[in-house]
Amino acid sequence: MLPPAVLCLGLFAGMLVFIMGGLWLGQRFRQSAEGSAETSIIDGAVFALLGLLLGFAFAGAVNRLDNRRDLIIEEANAISTAYLAIDLLEPNDLRAVMKLFPLYLDARIAAYRMIDSGSDPHKAFEGAEQLQSQIWTGVGAAVVKPERQFAAQVVLPSITRMIEIATERKVTLGTHLPGLVLCLLIGVALLSGLLAGHAMARHGRRGLIHGGFFAAAVSLTIYTVLDIDDPRSGLVRLDAAERVLQDLRDTM
């Protein structure tokens, strides 16, 4: 997929071309340029559809951004809770498991930083998952001891939640605006540019300024949607929330 800035610049140029095309059609067929009740209804319906699509796309992107931010906080809390819960283990078991937590956090943080830099985080995620398995195995072996079985009700759920949050965050990384919806949004935007140009035909070139503003407004809105939808590559970032994991790592 093209970078959002490139895609939206192309959309802006495409809308200008469609506005010019609509203006040319309106000037070519003067009767159409004068407009009628039927064409006004169709124009209004297309513009309303464009506004509806933009609204839903923007709301969906903001919801996904909030969900990603919440999951970062939940992951930090889950790891912190699990790290505190393992104090219920015997000292020998505690030392073996405790040393895995900083390594696990390092692997998680490294994976997210690799995503930010555009690198493939697959190996970092694999390393984190291997450390998850080692933590689970170590805790499981520790709580089966008769004198520590009471700890199972506290430690195992906290480790389970830590693993579940990691999986949820990994899934959200690939959750974006569906490609079909984006194509529909771009198609309706171009069609609305054509209709806008046709409607402006009676004003001649004086309406091109307004057409440019219309194209810019739609393109900037779609760029904002795409930027919010991928908060690791554009102006919208989750760095402040991600710092929570690094702060937690510094305390271990």
C-alpha positions in Angstrom: 0.0 0.0 0.0 1.2 3.5 -0.8 2.2 5.8 2.1 -0.8 7.9 3.2 0.8 11.2 2.2 1.5 9.9 -1.4 -2.0 8.4 -1.6 -3.7 11.5 -0.5 -1.7 13.8 -2.8 -2.7 11.5 -5.6 -6.3 11.7 -4.5 -6.1 15.5 -4.4 -4.7 15.6 -7.9 -7.3 13.1 -9.1 -10.1 15.1 -7.6 -8.9 18.2 -9.3 -8.8 16.3 -12.6 -12.3 15.1 -12.0 -13.5 18.6 -11.1 -12.1 19.9 -14.3 -13.7 17.0 -16.2 -17.0 17.8 -14.6 -16.6 21.5 -15.4 -15.8 20.6 -19.0 -18.9 18.4 -19.3 -21.1 21.0 -17.8 -19.8 23.7 -20.2 -20.2 21.2 -23.1 -23.8 20.4 -22.3 -25.3 23.7 -21.1 -28.6 22.2 -20.4 -27.0 19.9 -17.8 -25.1 22.8 -16.4 -28.3 24.6 -15.6 -29.3 21.8 -13.3 -32.6 20.4 -12.4 -34.3 19.0 -9.3 -33.4 15.4 -10.2 -29.7 16.1 -10.7 -29.6 18.2 -7.5 -31.1 15.2 -5.6 -28.5 12.9 -7.0 -25.6 15.4 -6.3 -26.9 15.8 -2.7 -27.1 12.0 -2.2 -23.5 11.4 -3.4 -22.1 14.2 -1.2 -24.1 12.9 1.7 -22.7 9.4 1.1 -19.2 10.9 1.0 -19.8 12.6 4.3 -21.2 9.4 5.8 -18.2 7.4 4.7 -15.7 9.9 6.0 -17.5 10.1 9.3 -17.6 6.3 9.8 -14.0 5.9 8.6 -12.8 8.7 11.0 -14.8 7.3 14.0 -13.4 3.8 13.3 -9.8 5.0 13.1 -10.2 6.9 16.4 -11.7 3.8 18.1 -8.9 1.7 16.9 -6.4 4.3 18.2 -8.0 4.3 21.6 -8.1 0.5 21.7 -4.3 0.4 20.9 -3.6 2.9 23.6 -5.7 1.0 26.2 -4.0 -2.3 25.3 -0.6 -0.7 25.9 -1.6 0.3 29.4 -3.2 -3.1 30.0 -0.1 -4.9 28.9 2.1 -2.9 31.2 -0.3 -3.5 34.1 -0.6 -7.2 33.3 3.2 -7.6 33.2 3.6 -5.6 36.4 0.9 -7.7 38.2 2.5 -11.0 37.1 5.9 -9.7 38.1 4.6 -9.0 41.6 2.6 -12.2 41.8 5.7 -14.4 41.4 6.9 -13.3 44.8 4.7 -16.2 46.1 7.1 -18.7 44.6 9.9 -20.3 46.5 13.2 -18.3 46.4 15.0 -20.7 44.1 12.0 -20.8 41.7 11.5 -17.0 42.0 15.1 -16.2 41.0 14.8 -18.4 37.9 11.5 -16.9 36.7 12.3 -13.3 37.8 15.3 -13.0 35.5 13.1 -13.9 32.5 10.8 -10.9 32.9 13.4 -8.2 31.9 14.3 -10.3 28.9 10.7 -10.6 28.0 10.1 -6.9 28.2 13.2 -6.2 26.2 11.9 -8.4 23.4 8.5 -6.8 23.4 9.9 -3.3 23.4 12.4 -4.3 20.6 9.6 -5.6 18.5 7.6 -2.4 18.7 10.7 -0.3 17.9 11.4 -2.5 14.9 7.8 -1.8 13.7 8.4 2.0 14.2 11.6 1.8 12.1 9.9 -0.2 9.3 11.9 -3.4 10.1 10.4 -6.9 10.3 9.5 -7.7 14.0 8.9 -11.4 13.4 12.0 -12.6 15.1 11.6 -10.3 18.1 8.0 -11.5 18.5 9.2 -15.1 18.3 11.8 -14.4 21.0 9.1 -12.9 23.2 6.8 -15.9 22.7 9.7 -18.3 23.6 10.2 -16.3 26.8 6.5 -16.5 27.5 6.7 -20.3 27.3 9.7 -20.4 29.6 7.9 -18.2 32.1 4.8 -20.3 32.0 6.8 -23.5 32.3 8.9 -22.2 35.2 5.8 -20.9 37.1 3.9 -24.2 36.4 6.7 -26.3 37.8 6.9 -24.1 40.8 3.2 -24.0 41.8 2.8 -27.8 41.5 4.9 -28.2 44.7 2.6 -29.1 47.6 3.8 -26.3 49.7 3.2 -23.7 46.9 -0.1 -24.9 45.4 -1.9 -22.0 47.1 0.1 -19.7 44.8 -1.4 -21.2 41.6 -4.7 -19.3 42.1 -2.8 -16.0 42.0 0.2 -16.5 39.8 -1.2 -18.6 36.9 -4.1 -16.2 36.1 -1.7 -13.2 36.1 0.7 -15.0 33.7 -2.3 -16.0 31.5 -3.5 -12.5 31.3 -0.1 -11.2 30.4 0.1 -13.7 27.5 -3.5 -12.8 26.4 -2.7 -9.1 26.3 0.4 -9.8 24.2 -1.7 -11.7 21.7 -4.4 -9.0 21.6 -1.8 -6.3 20.9 -0.2 -8.4 18.1 -3.7 -8.7 16.5 -4.4 -5.0 16.7 -1.2 -4.2 14.8 -2.8 -5.7 11.7 -6.2 -4.2 12.2 -6.7 -1.2 9.9 -9.3 0.4 7.7 -10.5 -2.4 5.3 -9.0 -2.0 1.8 -12.4 -2.3 0.2 -13.8 0.6 2.3 -10.7 2.8 1.4 -11.3 2.0 -2.3 -15.0 2.9 -1.9 -14.1 6.1 -0.1 -11.6 7.2 -2.8 -14.1 6.2 -5.6 -16.9 8.3 -4.0 -14.5 11.2 -3.5 -13.6 11.2 -7.2 -17.2 10.9 -8.2 -18.2 13.8 -6.0 -15.4 15.8 -7.6 -16.9 15.1 -11.0 -20.4 16.2 -9.8 -19.0 19.3 -8.1 -17.3 20.4 -11.3 -20.4 19.8 -13.3 -22.4 21.8 -10.8 -19.9 24.7 -11.0 -20.0 24.8 -14.8 -22.3 27.8 -14.8 -19.7 29.8 -12.8 -16.8 29.1 -15.2 -13.3 29.2 -13.7 -14.4 31.3 -10.8 -15.5 28.1 -9.1 -12.1 26.3 -9.4 -10.9 27.9 -6.2 -13.8 26.4 -4.3 -13.2 23.1 -6.1 -9.6 23.1 -4.9 -10.6 23.8 -1.3 -13.1 20.9 -1.6 -10.5 18.5 -2.9 -8.0 19.6 -0.3 -10.6 19.2 2.5 -11.5 15.6 1.4 -7.9 14.6 0.9 -6.7 16.0 4.2 -9.6 14.2 6.0 -8.7 10.9 4.4 -5.0 11.5 5.2 -5.9 12.1 8.9 -8.0 8.9 8.9 -5.1 6.8 7.5 -2.6 8.5 9.8 -4.7 7.8 12.9 -5.2 4.2 11.7 -1.5 3.6 11.6 -0.1 5.5 14.6 3.5 4.3 14.1 4.5 5.9 10.8 2.9 9.4 10.6 2.2 12.4 12.7 0.0 10.6 15.2 2.1 8.5 17.5 1.8 6.3 20.6 5.2 7.1 21.9 4.0 8.5 25.2 1.9 5.4 25.9 4.7 3.1 24.8 7.0 4.8 27.3 5.1 3.0 30.1 6.7 -0.3 29.1 10.1 1.2 29.1 9.5 2.7 32.5 8.4 -0.7 33.8 11.5 -2.3 32.4 13.6 0.3 34.2 12.1 -0.8 37.5 13.1 -4.4 37.1 
